[in-house]
Amino acid sequence: MPIYEFQCEDCGEIFEELILGNREDEIVCKKCKSSRVKKLMSQVAFKSGSKFVSSLGSACSTCKGGTCSSCH
């Protein structure tokens, strides 16, 4: 499911929103109800076998390089 992070340009609140279809222009800040929001770049992680692989190329958030024992 496409869940995106947004940040309000008025109050700075960061929130997640599930986007179904093409309704990005309807997103409003959950805190102040402003429609001045921008989509943030988020990291994505996938499980591959017994380890997690992130969109940044590391195996997990704890080791950054995929070499720690907690990821494997």
PDB file with one MODEL, atoms N, CA, C and O in Angstrom:
MODEL        1
ATOM      1  N   MET A   1       0.841  -1.181   0.000  1.00  0.00           N
ATOM      2  CA  MET A   1       0.000   0.000   0.000  1.00  0.00           C
ATOM      3  C   MET A   1       0.884   1.241   0.000  1.00  0.00           C
ATOM      4  O   MET A   1       1.902   1.277   0.690  1.00  0.00           O
ATOM      5  N   PRO A   2       0.510   2.234  -0.750  1.00  0.00           N
ATOM      6  CA  PRO A   2       1.327   3.444  -0.838  1.00  0.00           C
ATOM      7  C   PRO A   2       1.098   4.395   0.340  1.00  0.00           C
ATOM      8  O   PRO A   2       0.150   5.180   0.340  1.00  0.00           O
ATOM      9  N   ILE A   3       1.972   4.313   1.335  1.00  0.00           N
ATOM     10  CA  ILE A   3       1.913   5.215   2.482  1.00  0.00           C
ATOM     11  C   ILE A   3       3.070   6.193   2.324  1.00  0.00           C
ATOM     12  O   ILE A   3       4.223   5.786   2.181  1.00  0.00           O
ATOM     13  N   TYR A   4       2.757   7.477   2.350  1.00  0.00           N
ATOM     14  CA  TYR A   4       3.757   8.510   2.152  1.00  0.00           C
ATOM     15  C   TYR A   4       3.855   9.393   3.392  1.00  0.00           C
ATOM     16  O   TYR A   4       2.892   9.537   4.146  1.00  0.00           O
ATOM     17  N   GLU A   5       5.039   9.982   3.592  1.00  0.00           N
ATOM     18  CA  GLU A   5       5.243  10.953   4.661  1.00  0.00           C
ATOM     19  C   GLU A   5       5.109  12.348   4.062  1.00  0.00           C
ATOM     20  O   GLU A   5       5.590  12.614   2.961  1.00  0.00           O
ATOM     21  N   PHE A   6       4.454  13.224   4.797  1.00  0.00           N
ATOM     22  CA  PHE A   6       4.292  14.614   4.390  1.00  0.00           C
ATOM     23  C   PHE A   6       4.737  15.519   5.524  1.00  0.00           C
ATOM     24  O   PHE A   6       4.717  15.124   6.690  1.00  0.00           O
ATOM     25  N   GLN A   7       5.140  16.739   5.176  1.00  0.00           N
ATOM     26  CA  GLN A   7       5.454  17.748   6.178  1.00  0.00           C
ATOM     27  C   GLN A   7       4.672  19.008   5.853  1.00  0.00           C
ATOM     28  O   GLN A   7       4.645  19.466   4.711  1.00  0.00           O
ATOM     29  N   CYS A   8       4.031  19.563   6.887  1.00  0.00           N
ATOM     30  CA  CYS A   8       3.262  20.786   6.729  1.00  0.00           C
ATOM     31  C   CYS A   8       4.230  21.957   6.611  1.00  0.00           C
ATOM     32  O   CYS A   8       5.146  22.092   7.421  1.00  0.00           O
ATOM     33  N   GLU A   9       4.030  22.794   5.614  1.00  0.00           N
ATOM     34  CA  GLU A   9       4.888  23.961   5.422  1.00  0.00           C
ATOM     35  C   GLU A   9       4.504  25.107   6.354  1.00  0.00           C
ATOM     36  O   GLU A   9       5.245  26.083   6.464  1.00  0.00           O
ATOM     37  N   ASP A  10       3.361  25.004   7.023  1.00  0.00           N
ATOM     38  CA  ASP A  10       2.936  26.053   7.950  1.00  0.00           C
ATOM     39  C   ASP A  10       3.366  25.777   9.386  1.00  0.00           C
ATOM     40  O   ASP A  10       3.941  26.651  10.034  1.00  0.00           O
ATOM     41  N   CYS A  11       3.095  24.565   9.895  1.00  0.00           N
ATOM     42  CA  CYS A  11       3.401  24.275  11.300  1.00  0.00           C
ATOM     43  C   CYS A  11       4.569  23.302  11.481  1.00  0.00           C
ATOM     44  O   CYS A  11       5.040  23.129  12.605  1.00  0.00           O
ATOM     45  N   GLY A  12       5.051  22.659  10.407  1.00  0.00           N
ATOM     46  CA  GLY A  12       6.187  21.755  10.494  1.00  0.00           C
ATOM     47  C   GLY A  12       5.839  20.325  10.874  1.00  0.00           C
ATOM     48  O   GLY A  12       6.731  19.479  10.931  1.00  0.00           O
ATOM     49  N   GLU A  13       4.578  20.032  11.134  1.00  0.00           N
ATOM     50  CA  GLU A  13       4.142  18.688  11.514  1.00  0.00           C
ATOM     51  C   GLU A  13       4.496  17.683  10.413  1.00  0.00           C
ATOM     52  O   GLU A  13       4.301  17.957   9.229  1.00  0.00           O
ATOM     53  N   ILE A  14       5.020  16.513  10.814  1.00  0.00           N
ATOM     54  CA  ILE A  14       5.298  15.419   9.882  1.00  0.00           C
ATOM     55  C   ILE A  14       4.286  14.321  10.160  1.00  0.00           C
ATOM     56  O   ILE A  14       4.093  13.918  11.307  1.00  0.00           O
ATOM     57  N   PHE A  15       3.637  13.835   9.095  1.00  0.00           N
ATOM     58  CA  PHE A  15       2.601  12.815   9.261  1.00  0.00           C
ATOM     59  C   PHE A  15       2.594  11.891   8.056  1.00  0.00           C
ATOM     60  O   PHE A  15       3.122  12.222   6.994  1.00  0.00           O
ATOM     61  N   GLU A  16       1.980  10.719   8.242  1.00  0.00           N
ATOM     62  CA  GLU A  16       1.859   9.730   7.170  1.00  0.00           C
ATOM     63  C   GLU A  16       0.450   9.752   6.625  1.00  0.00           C
ATOM     64  O   GLU A  16      -0.504  10.060   7.339  1.00  0.00           O
ATOM     65  N   GLU A  17       0.330   9.421   5.352  1.00  0.00           N
ATOM     66  CA  GLU A  17      -0.982   9.390   4.714  1.00  0.00           C
ATOM     67  C   GLU A  17      -1.007   8.251   3.697  1.00  0.00           C
ATOM     68  O   GLU A  17      -0.082   8.102   2.899  1.00  0.00           O
ATOM     69  N   LEU A  18      -2.048   7.468   3.730  1.00  0.00           N
ATOM     70  CA  LEU A  18      -2.273   6.421   2.742  1.00  0.00           C
ATOM     71  C   LEU A  18      -2.889   7.075   1.515  1.00  0.00           C
ATOM     72  O   LEU A  18      -3.931   7.722   1.622  1.00  0.00           O
ATOM     73  N   ILE A  19      -2.263   6.919   0.350  1.00  0.00           N
ATOM     74  CA  ILE A  19      -2.737   7.561  -0.873  1.00  0.00           C
ATOM     75  C   ILE A  19      -3.342   6.490  -1.779  1.00  0.00           C
ATOM     76  O   ILE A  19      -2.628   5.628  -2.292  1.00  0.00           O
ATOM     77  N   LEU A  20      -4.620   6.547  -1.966  1.00  0.00           N
ATOM     78  CA  LEU A  20      -5.328   5.650  -2.878  1.00  0.00           C
ATOM     79  C   LEU A  20      -5.780   6.461  -4.084  1.00  0.00           C
ATOM     80  O   LEU A  20      -6.486   7.459  -3.939  1.00  0.00           O
ATOM     81  N   GLY A  21      -5.372   6.033  -5.271  1.00  0.00           N
ATOM     82  CA  GLY A  21      -5.711   6.781  -6.466  1.00  0.00           C
ATOM     83  C   GLY A  21      -4.851   8.027  -6.602  1.00  0.00           C
ATOM     84  O   GLY A  21      -3.700   8.045  -6.167  1.00  0.00           O
ATOM     85  N   ASN A  22      -5.404   9.053  -7.201  1.00  0.00           N
ATOM     86  CA  ASN A  22      -4.659  10.286  -7.456  1.00  0.00           C
ATOM     87  C   ASN A  22      -5.242  11.413  -6.614  1.00  0.00           C
ATOM     88  O   ASN A  22      -5.811  12.359  -7.159  1.00  0.00           O
ATOM     89  N   ARG A  23      -5.107  11.326  -5.298  1.00  0.00           N
ATOM     90  CA  ARG A  23      -5.717  12.325  -4.429  1.00  0.00           C
ATOM     91  C   ARG A  23      -4.712  13.091  -3.580  1.00  0.00           C
ATOM     92  O   ARG A  23      -5.055  13.590  -2.508  1.00  0.00           O
ATOM     93  N   GLU A  24      -3.466  13.189  -4.056  1.00  0.00           N
ATOM     94  CA  GLU A  24      -2.434  13.905  -3.308  1.00  0.00           C
ATOM     95  C   GLU A  24      -2.801  15.355  -3.070  1.00  0.00           C
ATOM     96  O   GLU A  24      -2.423  15.927  -2.048  1.00  0.00           O
ATOM     97  N   ASP A  25      -3.531  15.962  -3.995  1.00  0.00           N
ATOM     98  CA  ASP A  25      -3.899  17.373  -3.850  1.00  0.00           C
ATOM     99  C   ASP A  25      -4.951  17.590  -2.758  1.00  0.00           C
ATOM    100  O   ASP A  25      -5.254  18.736  -2.425  1.00  0.00           O
ATOM    101  N   GLU A  26      -5.512  16.520  -2.196  1.00  0.00           N
ATOM    102  CA  GLU A  26      -6.511  16.624  -1.124  1.00  0.00           C
ATOM    103  C   GLU A  26      -5.908  16.484   0.270  1.00  0.00           C
ATOM    104  O   GLU A  26      -6.631  16.592   1.260  1.00  0.00           O
ATOM    105  N   ILE A  27      -4.598  16.244   0.372  1.00  0.00           N
ATOM    106  CA  ILE A  27      -3.942  16.004   1.657  1.00  0.00           C
ATOM    107  C   ILE A  27      -3.851  17.308   2.444  1.00  0.00           C
ATOM    108  O   ILE A  27      -3.423  18.335   1.918  1.00  0.00           O
ATOM    109  N   VAL A  28      -4.258  17.251   3.711  1.00  0.00           N
ATOM    110  CA  VAL A  28      -4.145  18.403   4.607  1.00  0.00           C
ATOM    111  C   VAL A  28      -3.429  17.965   5.883  1.00  0.00           C
ATOM    112  O   VAL A  28      -3.462  16.793   6.261  1.00  0.00           O
ATOM    113  N   CYS A  29      -2.787  18.921   6.531  1.00  0.00           N
ATOM    114  CA  CYS A  29      -2.072  18.664   7.771  1.00  0.00           C
ATOM    115  C   CYS A  29      -3.042  18.170   8.839  1.00  0.00           C
ATOM    116  O   CYS A  29      -4.119  18.738   9.019  1.00  0.00           O
ATOM    117  N   LYS A  30      -2.658  17.122   9.537  1.00  0.00           N
ATOM    118  CA  LYS A  30      -3.507  16.564  10.587  1.00  0.00           C
ATOM    119  C   LYS A  30      -3.560  17.460  11.818  1.00  0.00           C
ATOM    120  O   LYS A  30      -4.505  17.376  12.603  1.00  0.00           O
ATOM    121  N   LYS A  31      -2.552  18.322  11.997  1.00  0.00           N
ATOM    122  CA  LYS A  31      -2.489  19.178  13.178  1.00  0.00           C
ATOM    123  C   LYS A  31      -3.197  20.521  12.968  1.00  0.00           C
ATOM    124  O   LYS A  31      -4.047  20.905  13.771  1.00  0.00           O
ATOM    125  N   CYS A  32      -2.847  21.241  11.880  1.00  0.00           N
ATOM    126  CA  CYS A  32      -3.392  22.592  11.686  1.00  0.00           C
ATOM    127  C   CYS A  32      -4.358  22.702  10.510  1.00  0.00           C
ATOM    128  O   CYS A  32      -4.920  23.770  10.267  1.00  0.00           O
ATOM    129  N   LYS A  33      -4.555  21.607   9.782  1.00  0.00           N
ATOM    130  CA  LYS A  33      -5.489  21.534   8.651  1.00  0.00           C
ATOM    131  C   LYS A  33      -5.075  22.362   7.438  1.00  0.00           C
ATOM    132  O   LYS A  33      -5.903  22.637   6.570  1.00  0.00           O
ATOM    133  N   SER A  34      -3.801  22.766   7.366  1.00  0.00           N
ATOM    134  CA  SER A  34      -3.298  23.504   6.215  1.00  0.00           C
ATOM    135  C   SER A  34      -3.169  22.575   5.013  1.00  0.00           C
ATOM    136  O   SER A  34      -2.857  21.394   5.172  1.00  0.00           O
ATOM    137  N   SER A  35      -3.405  23.094   3.824  1.00  0.00           N
ATOM    138  CA  SER A  35      -3.223  22.305   2.605  1.00  0.00           C
ATOM    139  C   SER A  35      -1.820  22.513   2.022  1.00  0.00           C
ATOM    140  O   SER A  35      -1.491  21.940   0.983  1.00  0.00           O
ATOM    141  N   ARG A  36      -1.002  23.320   2.678  1.00  0.00           N
ATOM    142  CA  ARG A  36       0.377  23.564   2.232  1.00  0.00           C
ATOM    143  C   ARG A  36       1.279  22.482   2.801  1.00  0.00           C
ATOM    144  O   ARG A  36       1.960  22.697   3.804  1.00  0.00           O
ATOM    145  N   VAL A  37       1.284  21.311   2.158  1.00  0.00           N
ATOM    146  CA  VAL A  37       2.087  20.172   2.599  1.00  0.00           C
ATOM    147  C   VAL A  37       2.990  19.720   1.461  1.00  0.00           C
ATOM    148  O   VAL A  37       2.664  19.889   0.286  1.00  0.00           O
ATOM    149  N   LYS A  38       4.134  19.140   1.828  1.00  0.00           N
ATOM    150  CA  LYS A  38       5.047  18.596   0.821  1.00  0.00           C
ATOM    151  C   LYS A  38       5.353  17.146   1.153  1.00  0.00           C
ATOM    152  O   LYS A  38       5.446  16.766   2.320  1.00  0.00           O
ATOM    153  N   LYS A  39       5.507  16.348   0.114  1.00  0.00           N
ATOM    154  CA  LYS A  39       5.834  14.936   0.288  1.00  0.00           C
ATOM    155  C   LYS A  39       7.316  14.820   0.607  1.00  0.00           C
ATOM    156  O   LYS A  39       8.148  15.474  -0.022  1.00  0.00           O
ATOM    157  N   LEU A  40       7.645  13.979   1.594  1.00  0.00           N
ATOM    158  CA  LEU A  40       9.023  13.761   1.994  1.00  0.00           C
ATOM    159  C   LEU A  40       9.564  12.493   1.358  1.00  0.00           C
ATOM    160  O   LEU A  40       8.803  11.587   1.017  1.00  0.00           O
ATOM    161  N   MET A  41      10.875  12.431   1.198  1.00  0.00           N
ATOM    162  CA  MET A  41      11.536  11.233   0.716  1.00  0.00           C
ATOM    163  C   MET A  41      11.707  10.308   1.912  1.00  0.00           C
ATOM    164  O   MET A  41      12.328  10.693   2.903  1.00  0.00           O
ATOM    165  N   SER A  42      11.177   9.116   1.839  1.00  0.00           N
ATOM    166  CA  SER A  42      11.229   8.167   2.950  1.00  0.00           C
ATOM    167  C   SER A  42      12.092   6.979   2.584  1.00  0.00           C
ATOM    168  O   SER A  42      12.216   6.625   1.412  1.00  0.00           O
ATOM    169  N   GLN A  43      12.692   6.360   3.600  1.00  0.00           N
ATOM    170  CA  GLN A  43      13.461   5.141   3.401  1.00  0.00           C
ATOM    171  C   GLN A  43      12.508   3.963   3.386  1.00  0.00           C
ATOM    172  O   GLN A  43      11.550   3.924   4.158  1.00  0.00           O
ATOM    173  N   VAL A  44      12.762   3.021   2.527  1.00  0.00           N
ATOM    174  CA  VAL A  44      11.947   1.820   2.415  1.00  0.00           C
ATOM    175  C   VAL A  44      12.818   0.620   2.756  1.00  0.00           C
ATOM    176  O   VAL A  44      13.993   0.583   2.390  1.00  0.00           O
ATOM    177  N   ALA A  45      12.254  -0.365   3.456  1.00  0.00           N
ATOM    178  CA  ALA A  45      13.002  -1.577   3.781  1.00  0.00           C
ATOM    179  C   ALA A  45      12.204  -2.801   3.339  1.00  0.00           C
ATOM    180  O   ALA A  45      10.979  -2.836   3.460  1.00  0.00           O
ATOM    181  N   PHE A  46      12.905  -3.785   2.834  1.00  0.00           N
ATOM    182  CA  PHE A  46      12.301  -5.030   2.382  1.00  0.00           C
ATOM    183  C   PHE A  46      13.004  -6.182   3.078  1.00  0.00           C
ATOM    184  O   PHE A  46      14.201  -6.108   3.352  1.00  0.00           O
ATOM    185  N   LYS A  47      12.272  -7.236   3.363  1.00  0.00           N
ATOM    186  CA  LYS A  47      12.898  -8.420   3.948  1.00  0.00           C
ATOM    187  C   LYS A  47      13.259  -9.361   2.809  1.00  0.00           C
ATOM    188  O   LYS A  47      12.413  -9.732   1.995  1.00  0.00           O
ATOM    189  N   SER A  48      14.522  -9.736   2.767  1.00  0.00           N
ATOM    190  CA  SER A  48      15.032 -10.631   1.749  1.00  0.00           C
ATOM    191  C   SER A  48      15.643 -11.829   2.458  1.00  0.00           C
ATOM    192  O   SER A  48      16.747 -11.739   2.994  1.00  0.00           O
ATOM    193  N   GLY A  49      14.939 -12.938   2.463  1.00  0.00           N
ATOM    194  CA  GLY A  49      15.422 -14.100   3.197  1.00  0.00           C
ATOM    195  C   GLY A  49      15.345 -13.822   4.688  1.00  0.00           C
ATOM    196  O   GLY A  49      14.262 -13.589   5.226  1.00  0.00           O
ATOM    197  N   SER A  50      16.486 -13.844   5.355  1.00  0.00           N
ATOM    198  CA  SER A  50      16.498 -13.621   6.802  1.00  0.00           C
ATOM    199  C   SER A  50      17.036 -12.242   7.173  1.00  0.00           C
ATOM    200  O   SER A  50      17.240 -11.970   8.356  1.00  0.00           O
ATOM    201  N   LYS A  51      17.273 -11.363   6.194  1.00  0.00           N
ATOM    202  CA  LYS A  51      17.793 -10.036   6.523  1.00  0.00           C
ATOM    203  C   LYS A  51      16.957  -8.942   5.862  1.00  0.00           C
ATOM    204  O   LYS A  51      16.275  -9.173   4.863  1.00  0.00           O
ATOM    205  N   PHE A  52      17.027  -7.767   6.437  1.00  0.00           N
ATOM    206  CA  PHE A  52      16.322  -6.612   5.903  1.00  0.00           C
ATOM    207  C   PHE A  52      17.263  -5.817   5.015  1.00  0.00           C
ATOM    208  O   PHE A  52      18.421  -5.595   5.370  1.00  0.00           O
ATOM    209  N   VAL A  53      16.769  -5.390   3.863  1.00  0.00           N
ATOM    210  CA  VAL A  53      17.545  -4.580   2.933  1.00  0.00           C
ATOM    211  C   VAL A  53      16.795  -3.274   2.750  1.00  0.00           C
ATOM    212  O   VAL A  53      15.620  -3.278   2.381  1.00  0.00           O
ATOM    213  N   SER A  54      17.462  -2.156   3.003  1.00  0.00           N
ATOM    214  CA  SER A  54      16.802  -0.864   2.898  1.00  0.00           C
ATOM    215  C   SER A  54      17.004  -0.260   1.520  1.00  0.00           C
ATOM    216  O   SER A  54      17.814  -0.742   0.727  1.00  0.00           O
ATOM    217  N   SER A  55      16.260   0.798   1.246  1.00  0.00           N
ATOM    218  CA  SER A  55      16.392   1.496  -0.019  1.00  0.00           C
ATOM    219  C   SER A  55      17.721   2.225  -0.116  1.00  0.00           C
ATOM    220  O   SER A  55      18.105   2.671  -1.197  1.00  0.00           O
ATOM    221  N   LEU A  56      18.432   2.354   1.010  1.00  0.00           N
ATOM    222  CA  LEU A  56      19.739   3.007   0.998  1.00  0.00           C
ATOM    223  C   LEU A  56      20.860   2.002   0.814  1.00  0.00           C
ATOM    224  O   LEU A  56      22.030   2.383   0.778  1.00  0.00           O
ATOM    225  N   GLY A  57      20.522   0.722   0.698  1.00  0.00           N
ATOM    226  CA  GLY A  57      21.512  -0.298   0.401  1.00  0.00           C
ATOM    227  C   GLY A  57      22.068  -1.040   1.587  1.00  0.00           C
ATOM    228  O   GLY A  57      22.780  -2.027   1.402  1.00  0.00           O
ATOM    229  N   SER A  58      21.776  -0.608   2.798  1.00  0.00           N
ATOM    230  CA  SER A  58      22.293  -1.337   3.953  1.00  0.00           C
ATOM    231  C   SER A  58      21.345  -2.462   4.321  1.00  0.00           C
ATOM    232  O   SER A  58      20.203  -2.497   3.863  1.00  0.00           O
ATOM    233  N   ALA A  59      21.812  -3.363   5.136  1.00  0.00           N
ATOM    234  CA  ALA A  59      21.012  -4.521   5.490  1.00  0.00           C
ATOM    235  C   ALA A  59      20.001  -4.205   6.589  1.00  0.00           C
ATOM    236  O   ALA A  59      18.938  -4.825   6.632  1.00  0.00           O
ATOM    237  N   CYS A  60      20.299  -3.274   7.464  1.00  0.00           N
ATOM    238  CA  CYS A  60      19.337  -2.860   8.477  1.00  0.00           C
ATOM    239  C   CYS A  60      19.757  -1.523   9.054  1.00  0.00           C
ATOM    240  O   CYS A  60      20.845  -1.032   8.754  1.00  0.00           O
ATOM    241  N   SER A  61      18.925  -0.941   9.861  1.00  0.00           N
ATOM    242  CA  SER A  61      19.227   0.387  10.395  1.00  0.00           C
ATOM    243  C   SER A  61      20.288   0.367  11.481  1.00  0.00           C
ATOM    244  O   SER A  61      20.830   1.420  11.818  1.00  0.00           O
ATOM    245  N   THR A  62      20.605  -0.796  12.042  1.00  0.00           N
ATOM    246  CA  THR A  62      21.574  -0.827  13.139  1.00  0.00           C
ATOM    247  C   THR A  62      23.017  -0.926  12.679  1.00  0.00           C
ATOM    248  O   THR A  62      23.915  -0.517  13.415  1.00  0.00           O
ATOM    249  N   CYS A  63      23.275  -1.459  11.479  1.00  0.00           N
ATOM    250  CA  CYS A  63      24.671  -1.662  11.092  1.00  0.00           C
ATOM    251  C   CYS A  63      25.119  -0.805   9.926  1.00  0.00           C
ATOM    252  O   CYS A  63      26.325  -0.664   9.721  1.00  0.00           O
ATOM    253  N   LYS A  64      24.242  -0.242   9.172  1.00  0.00           N
ATOM    254  CA  LYS A  64      24.547   0.643   8.036  1.00  0.00           C
ATOM    255  C   LYS A  64      25.334   0.001   6.915  1.00  0.00           C
ATOM    256  O   LYS A  64      25.365   0.555   5.815  1.00  0.00           O
ATOM    257  N   GLY A  65      25.958  -1.110   7.127  1.00  0.00           N
ATOM    258  CA  GLY A  65      26.733  -1.724   6.069  1.00  0.00           C
ATOM    259  C   GLY A  65      26.387  -3.162   5.783  1.00  0.00           C
ATOM    260  O   GLY A  65      26.964  -3.777   4.887  1.00  0.00           O
ATOM    261  N   GLY A  66      25.458  -3.702   6.528  1.00  0.00           N
ATOM    262  CA  GLY A  66      25.041  -5.073   6.296  1.00  0.00           C
ATOM    263  C   GLY A  66      25.968  -6.119   6.849  1.00  0.00           C
ATOM    264  O   GLY A  66      25.898  -7.275   6.430  1.00  0.00           O
ATOM    265  N   THR A  67      26.845  -5.759   7.782  1.00  0.00           N
ATOM    266  CA  THR A  67      27.829  -6.713   8.272  1.00  0.00           C
ATOM    267  C   THR A  67      27.629  -7.090   9.745  1.00  0.00           C
ATOM    268  O   THR A  67      28.389  -7.907  10.266  1.00  0.00           O
ATOM    269  N   CYS A  68      26.640  -6.526  10.424  1.00  0.00           N
ATOM    270  CA  CYS A  68      26.477  -6.846  11.836  1.00  0.00           C
ATOM    271  C   CYS A  68      25.698  -8.154  12.016  1.00  0.00           C
ATOM    272  O   CYS A  68      24.970  -8.576  11.118  1.00  0.00           O
ATOM    273  N   SER A  69      25.851  -8.777  13.156  1.00  0.00           N
ATOM    274  CA  SER A  69      25.186 -10.059  13.405  1.00  0.00           C
ATOM    275  C   SER A  69      23.700  -9.913  13.661  1.00  0.00           C
ATOM    276  O   SER A  69      22.967 -10.893  13.532  1.00  0.00           O
ATOM    277  N   SER A  70      23.224  -8.729  14.020  1.00  0.00           N
ATOM    278  CA  SER A  70      21.797  -8.564  14.306  1.00  0.00           C
ATOM    279  C   SER A  70      20.954  -8.588  13.025  1.00  0.00           C
ATOM    280  O   SER A  70      19.747  -8.820  13.093  1.00  0.00           O
ATOM    281  N   CYS A  71      21.564  -8.354  11.869  1.00  0.00           N
ATOM    282  CA  CYS A  71      20.829  -8.329  10.605  1.00  0.00           C
ATOM    283  C   CYS A  71      20.818  -9.682   9.905  1.00  0.00           C
ATOM    284  O   CYS A  71      19.955  -9.931   9.063  1.00  0.00           O
ATOM    285  N   HIS A  72      21.737 -10.538  10.229  1.00  0.00           N
ATOM    286  CA  HIS A  72      21.911 -11.776   9.464  1.00  0.00           C
ATOM    287  C   HIS A  72      21.456 -12.975  10.238  1.00  0.00           C
ATOM    288  O   HIS A  72      21.534 -14.098   9.739  1.00  0.00           O
TER     289      HIS A  72
ENDMDL
END
